[in-house]
Amino acid sequence: MKRIAIQGTLGSYHDIAAHRYFEGEDIELICCATFEEVFGAIREDSHTIGMLAIENTIAGSLLHNYELLRQSGTQIVGEYKLRISHSFVCLPEEDWADITEVNSHPIALMQCREFLNRHPQIKVVEAEDTALSAEIIHREHLCGHAAICSKHAAEMYGMKVLEEGIETNKHNFTRFLVVADPWQVDDLNRQRTHEPNKASVVFTLPHQEGSLSQVLSILSFYRINLTKIQSLPIIGREWEYEFYVDVMFDQMLRYKQAIAAISPLTKQLKILGEYEDGKASIQ
């Protein structure tokens, strides 16, 4: 049985993504309040696998998770893209006229802004997690409270779904990374059904004109497809940045040649993981 550390509680989108990614396998979830705790669970038990959101098509990148990933020393072994569909839920005996307050994670609230604007009489209160909001309302029998969470969480906690698909943008996907202790990567790789065709890399560059364009030109020369680039400032070093880059390739050899070619132009280049591109999944 695999032990999977996630941020959030049972019924959360991390829970759904973990069960989808490891479909058909026996897994035990370790529910963590923060992403720091996810990496802490991996440090405590090297056999624990972590699953964490890294970006959303609407809310953008979770910048803090990039830094946590780099500092942790873990390796990315996979990814999963989950279609996020929010539901407005309440206690079974209540209805629209009873609701005075809605609780959910700030990002979920932001993604449902148009829906909330249509109900200005309902007080919006930020909470730690989408599914946890539903669990607390159910457990403490909070009359007049609603939660924004997945339909899966509503069913899990016996909540009534008042409306489904309340997210503003229906093309709402979250990309999750699957990370593991480096000592476990070889074992996990042997379980793969396909060869890696994607990699995540982080590096810094000298503070001089054209340094980034040189790197990008080399990747283009080797026909490496750049799918994402994210820069983060280096604390204490003014105007210097770390660059987190995702690339896709169809030949491992050519990818390795490209990495070797850009290495002399970069500083502190680190491969965060080589894995299979995750397909988008509809809930």
C-alpha positions in Angstrom: 0.0 0.0 0.0 1.3 3.4 -0.9 1.2 6.3 1.6 0.3 9.6 -0.1 0.7 12.9 1.8 -1.8 15.6 0.6 -2.7 19.1 1.6 -6.3 19.1 2.8 -8.7 16.6 4.2 -10.7 13.7 2.8 -12.9 14.8 -0.1 -10.5 17.6 -1.1 -9.4 18.0 -4.7 -6.0 16.7 -3.6 -7.8 13.6 -2.4 -9.6 13.2 -5.8 -6.4 13.8 -7.7 -4.5 11.2 -5.6 -7.1 8.5 -6.2 -7.3 9.3 -9.9 -3.5 9.2 -10.4 -3.1 6.0 -8.4 -6.3 4.4 -9.7 -6.5 0.7 -9.1 -3.9 0.8 -6.3 -4.3 0.6 -2.6 -3.4 4.0 -1.1 -3.4 5.5 2.4 -3.8 9.2 2.6 -1.9 11.4 5.1 -3.9 14.6 5.3 -1.8 17.7 6.1 -2.9 21.2 7.0 -0.1 22.8 5.0 2.2 22.0 2.1 5.2 22.3 4.5 3.6 19.3 6.4 3.4 17.4 3.1 7.2 17.6 2.7 7.7 17.0 6.4 5.8 13.7 6.0 8.2 12.6 3.3 11.2 13.5 5.5 9.8 11.4 8.3 9.2 8.4 6.1 11.1 8.2 2.8 8.5 5.8 1.4 5.8 8.4 1.7 4.8 10.0 -1.7 3.7 13.6 -1.8 1.0 15.1 -4.0 0.7 18.9 -4.3 -1.0 21.5 -6.5 1.5 23.6 -8.4 -0.7 25.7 -10.7 -4.2 26.5 -11.7 -5.5 27.7 -15.1 -7.3 30.6 -13.4 -5.4 31.4 -10.2 -2.0 30.8 -11.7 1.1 29.3 -10.0 1.4 28.4 -6.4 4.8 30.2 -6.1 5.6 29.1 -2.6 5.3 25.4 -3.6 8.1 25.9 -6.2 10.5 27.0 -3.4 9.3 24.2 -1.1 10.0 21.7 -3.8 13.5 23.0 -4.5 14.4 23.1 -0.9 13.0 19.7 -0.1 15.3 17.7 -2.3 12.4 15.6 -3.5 12.0 14.5 -7.1 9.0 14.9 -9.3 7.9 11.5 -10.6 4.5 12.4 -12.2 1.8 14.9 -12.6 -2.0 15.0 -12.8 -4.3 17.6 -14.3 -7.8 17.7 -12.7 -10.8 19.6 -13.9 -12.1 21.6 -10.9 -15.8 21.8 -10.6 -17.2 23.5 -7.5 -20.6 22.9 -5.8 -22.6 25.0 -3.4 -23.6 22.8 -0.5 -25.4 23.0 2.9 -27.0 20.8 5.6 -29.6 18.4 4.2 -32.5 20.0 5.9 -31.7 23.5 4.7 -32.3 25.4 1.5 -31.4 28.7 -0.3 -33.5 30.8 2.0 -31.6 29.6 5.1 -28.1 30.4 3.9 -26.5 33.5 5.4 -22.8 32.6 5.2 -20.5 30.6 2.8 -17.1 29.1 3.8 -14.3 27.9 1.5 -10.7 28.2 0.5 -9.8 31.7 -0.8 -8.9 30.3 -4.3 -12.2 28.5 -4.6 -14.0 31.6 -3.5 -12.1 33.6 -6.2 -13.0 31.0 -8.8 -16.7 31.4 -8.0 -16.8 35.2 -7.9 -19.6 35.6 -10.5 -21.8 33.2 -8.6 -21.1 34.9 -5.3 -21.9 38.3 -6.8 -25.3 37.0 -7.7 -25.9 36.3 -4.0 -24.7 39.5 -2.3 -26.8 38.7 0.8 -24.5 35.8 1.7 -21.5 36.6 3.8 -18.2 35.2 2.3 -15.7 33.8 4.8 -12.3 32.3 3.9 -11.4 28.9 5.3 -8.5 26.5 5.3 -9.9 24.0 2.8 -12.9 23.3 0.6 -13.7 19.9 1.9 -12.9 20.8 5.5 -15.5 23.6 5.3 -18.1 21.0 4.4 -16.9 18.7 7.1 -17.0 21.4 9.8 -20.5 22.5 8.9 -21.7 18.9 9.0 -19.9 18.0 12.2 -20.9 21.1 14.1 -24.3 21.3 12.5 -23.8 25.0 11.5 -27.2 26.1 10.5 -27.2 28.9 7.9 -23.8 28.0 6.6 -22.9 26.7 3.2 -19.6 25.5 1.7 -18.0 25.6 -1.7 -16.4 22.3 -2.4 -16.4 19.3 -4.7 -19.6 17.2 -5.2 -17.5 14.3 -4.0 -16.9 16.1 -0.6 -20.6 16.9 -0.3 -21.5 13.2 -0.7 -18.8 12.2 1.7 -20.0 14.5 4.5 -23.7 14.1 3.8 -24.3 17.6 2.6 -27.0 18.8 0.2 -25.9 20.1 -3.2 -27.9 23.3 -4.0 -26.0 24.1 -7.2 -23.2 22.4 -9.2 -20.7 23.9 -11.5 -20.7 27.3 -9.9 -17.1 28.1 -11.0 -16.9 31.2 -13.3 -14.7 29.6 -15.9 -15.5 26.1 -16.9 -12.0 25.5 -18.2 -10.7 25.3 -14.6 -7.9 22.8 -14.2 -5.4 22.3 -11.5 -2.0 20.6 -12.1 -0.7 18.4 -9.3 2.8 17.2 -9.0 3.7 13.7 -7.5 6.9 13.9 -5.6 9.1 11.4 -3.8 12.3 10.9 -1.9 15.2 10.5 -4.4 16.0 7.1 -3.0 12.5 5.9 -4.0 12.5 7.3 -7.6 14.1 4.2 -9.2 11.5 1.9 -7.7 8.7 4.2 -8.8 10.1 4.6 -12.3 10.1 0.8 -12.8 6.3 1.0 -12.3 5.9 3.4 -15.2 4.1 2.3 -18.3 5.6 5.0 -20.5 9.0 6.7 -20.8 9.4 10.2 -19.5 8.6 13.0 -22.0 8.6 16.0 -19.6 11.1 17.5 -17.2 11.1 20.3 -14.6 14.4 22.2 -14.2 15.5 25.1 -12.0 18.5 27.4 -12.5 19.9 30.8 -11.9 21.5 33.0 -14.5 24.3 35.6 -14.4 22.9 39.2 -14.2 23.9 40.2 -17.7 22.2 41.0 -20.9 20.9 38.2 -23.0 21.6 35.4 -20.5 18.0 34.0 -20.6 17.6 34.3 -24.4 20.8 32.3 -24.9 19.3 29.4 -22.9 16.0 29.6 -24.7 17.7 29.6 -28.1 19.6 26.4 -27.2 16.4 24.7 -26.1 14.8 25.7 -29.4 17.8 24.5 -31.4 17.4 21.0 -29.8 13.7 21.1 -30.5 12.8 21.1 -26.8 9.3 22.4 -26.2 9.2 25.0 -23.4 5.8 24.6 -21.7 6.2 26.8 -18.7 8.7 29.3 -17.3 8.4 30.9 -13.9 10.8 33.3 -12.3 11.2 33.9 -8.5 13.4 36.5 -6.9 16.4 35.3 -4.9 16.0 36.7 -1.4 19.0 38.9 -0.5 20.3 39.1 -4.0 18.8 42.1 -5.7 17.6 41.7 -9.3 18.6 38.0 -9.5 16.1 35.3 -10.1 15.6 31.6 -10.1 14.0 30.2 -13.2 11.7 27.2 -13.0 11.2 25.7 -16.4 9.1 22.8 -17.7 10.0 21.3 -21.0 8.7 18.5 -23.2 10.6 16.3 -25.6 10.2 13.2 -27.7 13.7 11.9 -27.5 15.5 11.5 -24.1 19.0 11.7 -25.8 18.2 15.1 -27.4 16.8 16.4 -24.1 20.0 15.3 -22.3 22.1 17.0 -24.9 20.1 20.2 -24.5 20.6 20.2 -20.7 24.3 19.6 -21.2 24.5 22.5 -23.6 22.7 25.0 -21.3 24.6 24.0 -18.1 27.7 26.1 -18.8 25.4 29.2 -19.2 23.6 28.7 -15.9 24.3 28.6 -12.3 23.0 26.0 -9.8 21.1 24.1 -12.4 19.0 21.3 -10.9 16.7 18.8 -12.5 13.6 18.6 -10.3 12.2 15.5 -12.1 11.8 13.7 -15.4 8.3 12.2 -15.8 5.4 11.5 -18.1 3.2 14.4 -19.2 -0.1 14.2 -17.3 -3.3 14.1 -19.2 -6.2 16.4 -18.3 -9.0 14.6 -16.5 -12.7 15.6 -16.2 -14.3 15.0 -12.8 
